[in-house]
Amino acid sequence: MPKNGISPTRKEDYPEWYQQVVRAGELAESSPVRGCMVIKPHGFAIWELMQGILDGMFKSTGHKNAYFPLFIPLSYLEQEAQHVEGFAKECAVVTHHRLELDADGRLVPKGKLEEPLVVRPTSETIIGAMYAKWIQSWRDLPVLINQWANVVRWEMRPRVFLRTAEFLWQEGHTAHATEEEAIQETLQMLDIYATFAEQDLAIPVWKGPKPSSERFPGAVETYSIEAMMQDGKALQAGTSHFLGQNFAKAQNITFTDKTSQEAFCWTTSWGVSTRLIGGLIMTHADDDGLVLPPRIAPEQIVLLPIYRSDEDQASVMNCCHKLKDQLEQSQWRNENIRVTIDDRDMRGGDKVWQHIKQGVPVRVEIGPRDLAAGTVSIARRDEPPKQKLTMPLEDFPKKAADLLESVQANVLKKAVDFRDSHSSRIDTKAEVSEFFDVSQQDTAGFAYVHVADDPAVAEALDPLKVTVRCTPMDWDEDPGKCLYTGKSVSRRSVISRSY
């Protein structure tokens, strides 16, 4: 009998453990189309909850949703040189508009397009073309639009949720009258992503500007949130880009200002994707399967009725339905608690392990003995499977919200503790090499070092397969000299291996 719900364990084979957690959690699977995934109902329910929270945060800051074409004329990408260079190797291109049967009865492309169409890798250019039409005067600004969509970036080494040829995301695109407003927007969205990651996903992140070598193609500045996974690698969990006037000049997005002078807009873009689900898995899951923070758990509490006779079934199920009604009338964080009863005709142990592997935050077992004693048996997903708490039945509906809050807080604390225990302030090049020694994988994680935004730094770190992730903005100033160039810098940066 295996000791754990997932085999192999994280220590035995981390990449394969990840795939098995995805499979056992019924989140997604690879599709017949190479590099693409099928997101299963449980995985999509998690994404919908993420969408709902983020969409509310976007709208509370004045943004509105719209939708733009999947196909982008090739000439649009060519208008911004850095942009097309950055995405050229990842683009899928449509060259024909119909299929016909050949002499052998096979379908072949026909009807060559006058101009090839690129399948959306990102939408700056097509949205910019519309902004150029919509924006005439300073009175039309700012334009604050978000799009929920799919994008395609050809991926040679796919991994479900982390790197797939097609994935789901949101992309915000805004236009402003001044540089200051655009920068403020960029940083505001970075803060929203960081707040969402920590308060809802229970993923601690560092946020700050990325080095110029890691910037979004065509951006003046790229900011990111960086999270540590349980193998010590960083995951870029969200980005916010200050585009300056680069795209506005390429696409002639102009307006007449208050002095009747024509000026170029200042623009931004920002986005997160289904990659967050991969981050969620690698931050919280354990050797028994998925661990979901209650905020984004499709089922926050599952009630597991236990009975052997028809008589017991009637009384136990009656209790479960009453308890479900009471719980659903309770609220946690301004939302009704999400509860389900698992009354499927299958072995109780199999049910329990399925819910463990799917990461349900709280399991409640109710049987004849519990009814006689007036209690319920409660198990938390953030604690060992056999660890249970007994509580008076009548108290549970009143304490359920506090219980969910406790699980949410503990899942975040575990992630913070893991990051802190796998991070180190480093002051010499030798220590950097030692920290990232491949023979010392258990000590790998985040190194906090003084490095300049200089190509020489990337060149020096490349043999270690390490990159500068970001320079955290919330850290106190800590002046020092770059370990690799000797240049003065005002604070430390995060360096690590990454996905």
N, C-alpha and C positions, 0 to 999 in steps of 0.2 A: 504493500500500500504506500503510495507516495506521501512524503511528509508535507508537501506543499501542493497548492492547487495548480501551480504553473510549473512546467518543466520544459527547458532547463531554468534554473534560478538566475538571478541577475549576475551573481559572481561566476557562474559556470559559463554563460554565453549571453552577454547582454543584448546583442542585436536579435538573436533568436528568441530570447525572453520577451522582447518588445513585440515581436510578431505574434507570439503565443498569447500575450495579454489582449492584443487586438482581436484575435480569433475567439478566445474564450469569453471576452466581453461582448461579443457579437456587435462589434463596432463597424467593421468594414472588411472588404476582401478585394484582392486583385481582380480585375475584369478581363474578359477576352481581348480587350484592346491593350496592347503593351503600354505600361506606364500609367494607365488610368485605374481608378479604384471605384468600387461600388460602396457607397456609404449605406449601411444597413439601418433599419428603423431606430435602434437604440443609439447608434452614433449620430444619426441625423437629429434625433430629439435633443441631444446634448448641444449640437450646433444651433438648433432653433432657440434654445434657452440663451445661449451666448448672443445670438442675433437680437433677441428681445431686449436684453439688458443694454447692449451697446446702442441699439437703435434709440432707446429711451434717452441715453446719455447724449447722443448726437442731437436729437430733436430739442432737448432741454437747453442746448447751446445755440439754437437757431438754425440748424441744418435741416434740409429737406431731401427726400429721396427722389431719384429720377432713374431713367434707364437709357443707355446709349447702345449703338449697334455692336454686335459681336465681330463684325468685319470692318477692317480699317484699310483704306487705300494705301498701297505701298508708298506713294508719294508723300503721304502725311508723315510717315516715320522718317523719311529722308529730310524733312524740314529741320529737324533737330539732330545735328551730326553726332553728338555724344550719345544721345538717346538711342539712335538706330545702331550705333556701334556696340552699345551695351547689351542690346537684346537680339542682335542679328542671328546669333548661333542658336537661339532658343525658339525662333519663330516658325510656326506652321503656316503654310502659304496655300491659298486657293487659286488655281490657275484656269479652271474650266467651270462651266455653269450647267453641264448636263452629262448624262451617260447614254450611250447607245450600244446596241448589240452588234458585235462584229460577225464575220462569216462563220466563226466557230461557236457562236452563241454566247460569247463572253462579253461582259460589260466593259466598255472602254470609255475614258473621258473624251468628250467632244465639246465644241463651242468654246474655244479659247477666249478668255477675258481680255479686253483691251488693256486693262491694268490689273495686275495681281492684287488679291486681297489678303491681308495678314489677319489670321485669327487672333483676336485680342490677347496680347501678352500683358497689357496694361492700357489705360484709356486716356492718358494725357493728351495725345494728339487729336483724337476724334472729339473729345470733350472741348479741347481748346478751339477747334474749328467752329463749334457751336457757340462758345463764349464770344468769339470774334463777331458773330452775328447778333448776339443778344445784348452785348454791352456797348452802349453809345456814350453815355454820360456818367459823371460821378454819382448821379442819382440812382444809377443801376447797380451800384456797388454797396456792400460786398455781395458776391454771389457765393452761396454756401450750399453745395450739393454733395450728396453721398449716393453711391450706387452699390447695391447688392448684386453680385454677378458671379459668373465663372470666368476663368482665364486659362489660357493654354501657353505653357512654356515647355518646349520639348526637353524631356528629362532622360538622360542616358542611364542613370543608376537610380531607379525609383525605389521609394520606401513609403508604404502607406501612411498618409497624413503628412509626412515630413517632406517628401519630394515626389510629386506626381506630375505627369504631363498636363493634366487638367485638375484644377482645384477651385474651391469656392472661396470667396472673400468679399470684403467691402473695400471700396476705394473712395475716399473723399477728395474732392477737387474744389478749390476755392480761388476766387479772384478778388483783389483788394486795390484800393486807391493809393496806399502808401506801403513802403517797406516795413515800417514799424507794425502796422496792422497785420501784415502777412506773417511776420516773425512771431507775433503774439498768437496768431492762429496756430502756427506750427507747434509752438510750445504747449498751447492749450490742449491740442489733440494728443500730444505725447503724454501729458498729465492724465488725460482720460484713459489712455491705454494702461498706464501704470496703475491707476486706481482700480480699473477693472481686473487687471491681472492679480493684484494683491487682495482686494476685498471680495471678489467673486470667484476667481479661479484658485485662490489661495496659493498663488505662485509669486514669491518675492522676486523683484527685478531691480536692476540698476538701470537708470535712464540717463542718457546724455548724447552728445554729438559723436559721430563715428569719424575715424580718420578719412582723409580725402580719398584714399585708395579704396575705401568701402562705401563711398557715396553712391546714391541712386544716379544712374546715367542722366546727366543734364542738370542735376541739382546743385545749388550753391552750398547747401548744408543738409546733411541727413542725420536725424536723431533716431535712436532706437531704444527699446527696452530689451534687456538681456537677462535671461534666466539660466540658472544652473540645473542641468539634468543629473540623474543619479549616477552617471558614469563620469561626472566631473566636467563634461563638455557644456559649452554655452549654446543656447538656442536664441536666435534673434526672434523675439515673439511679436514684434510690431515695429513699424517705422513711420516717421513723420518727416516730410521733406519740405524745406524752404527752397523754392525753385527760382527765386529772384524774378528777373524779367526775361530769363532765357527762353522759356516756351512762349511767352507773350510776344517777344520779338520775332520768333520763328513763325508764329501763326497770326501775327498782326492783331493781337488782342489789345485794342486801344480804347481810350475814353477821353472825353473832353472834361478837363478839371474845372474847379470853381473859378479859375482865372481865364477860362475859355481857351486854354492851351491843350493841345493833344498830347497825351502821355500813354506810355505802356503800363498795363496792369502788373501787379505783383501777385504771383500765384503760389499755391501750395498743393501738395497731395499727401495722402496718408492712408495706411491700410493695415488690416490684419486678416488672417485667413484660417482655413481649417487646419493649418499647421498647429494652431493652438491646441487642438485635440491631441496631437502628438506630444506637445509640451506637457499637457495635463497628465498623460500616461507616464511619461518619463520623470515627472516631478513627484508624483504621488503613488503610483502603483507599487505593489510589493510582490512577493513570491507566491501570493495566493490570487493575484489578479488586480483588476482595476480598483482604485480608491477614488471616489468622487466627492468633492466638496459639496455639501448640500445645496448651495446656491445654483449649481448647474446640473444637479441630479434629476433626471426625468421622474424618478420615484424616490422621494426622500425617506419614506417609511414604508416597509412592506410588512403586512400582517400575515403570519403563517399559522393557520388553524391546524391543530393536531387532534385526531379522533380515530377511533376504531369501530365504534358501533353507530348505527343510524341515530340512536337517541343522543349520543355524544355529539354527533355531527350537527344536529338541529340546534342544540344549546350553544355549542362553540361558534357556529356560523352566525347565529343571532347576536352573540356578543361581538364578533368581528365587525359585523355591519353597523352596529350601534357605535362601536369605537371609531370606525372609519368616518361616520357622519360627524362625530364630535371633533375629530382631528381636522377634518376638512373645513370646519367652521372656525378653527383656530388659525392665527396668522403668525408668520415669522418673516421678519424684514419686509413687512407691508404686502405680503403675498399669502394666499391660502396655502396651507401645507399640502403637499402632493403625496397621496396615500393610495396604496393598492392592496387588494387581498389576493393572495396566491392560493386559490382553491383547486388547482389542477390535480388530477388523479395520478400522482406519482410519488415515489418514495420521499419522505421528509428530508432525508440527508441530501438527496440530489437537488431538491429545491433550495436548501440552504446554501449549498456550494455554488449553485448557479447565481444566486443573488450576491454572494461574496465575490465571485469572479466578475460580475457586472458592476460592482462598486456601490451597491445601494447603501446609503449612509447608516440607516438604522433598521434592524430586523427585530420583529416582536413575535414571539411564540405564545400561542394561547391554546391550552388543552384543558381537559376535564379537571386535572389537579389544580391548574391555575384558577379556574372558575370557582372551585371549592374553597381555595385559599383567598380568593379575591385579589389575585396578583397577576402580573404579566412578567415574562422573562425577556429582557432586552439585551441585544448585542449590537455594538458599534463597529462599523467597518474600520475605523482608525485604531482599533484595539485587536489583540489576538482573537481568532475565531471562537475559541472555547471560553473566552472571558465574557461573563454575563452579569447583568444587574437585575435584581428583582425589585419591583416597585408595585405599590398598591394600584390596582386597576383604575380606581376613581381618580388617582392623582396624575396618571400619565397624560391625559389630554391637556392638563394645565401646565405640565412640565415639558411637553414635547418641544416647544419653541426654544426653551433654554438648552435642551439636549442637542438640538440641531446647531445652535450657536456654539456650543461647546465643541462639537465635532469640527465645525468650520474653523474655529480658532486653533484647535489642536493640529489639524492638517497643515495650516499655515505655519505654525510653530515648528513642526517637524521639518518642513522645507527650509525655513530660516536657519534652524540649527544645523541642518546638513550643509547648507551653503557656507555658514560661518566656520564649520569644522573642516571644510575643504578649501579654505581661502587663506592666503598668506601675503603679508606685506614683504616685498623683496627689494633689496637695495644693491645687488650686484649681478652682473651677467652670469657669473658662475652659479649663483643661487637659482637663477631662472632656468638654466640648463639642468640643474639637479632636480628642480621642482617638476619639470616636464620630462624627466627621464622615463622612456617607455618601459623600463624594467621596474618602475615604481608607480604603477598605474593607480594604486590605492591612494596615493597622495596627490594625484592630479586634481585640478580644479581651477579656481580663479587666482591669478597672481595680480597683486596691486602694485604697480611699478610706475616710475617716472619715465615716460617716453614722449618724444616729440612727434608731431604730425609730419613725418619725413619718410620718403621711399626707402631710406637706409634702414629704418626700423623694420619695415615689412621684410626686407631682404635678409636681415639678421635673424628674424624669427621664423622664416620659412622652413629652414631645415628641421626645426622642432615641430612643424605643422601647427604653429600657434599664430594667432592674429590679435590685433588690438580690437576689442569689442566695442568699447565706448569709454568716454571720460565722464564719470558720473557727476552730474550737476549739483546733486544734493550734498556732496562731500565738502568739508571745510577745505579752504585753500591749504596746500601743503607743498610749498615751493621746493624745487629740486632740479637736478641736472639729468637730462636724458641719458639712460644707461648706454645708448648706442651712438649718439651724436654729440653729446656734451652740451646740447642746447638747453637753455633755461625753460622750465615749464612750471605752471602755477599749481597743478594738482596731479594726483596719480590717475592712471588709467587701468582698466581691466584688460588683462590679456589671458587668453585660454585657447584650447582647442575648441572646435565648434562644429555644429551641423550645418 
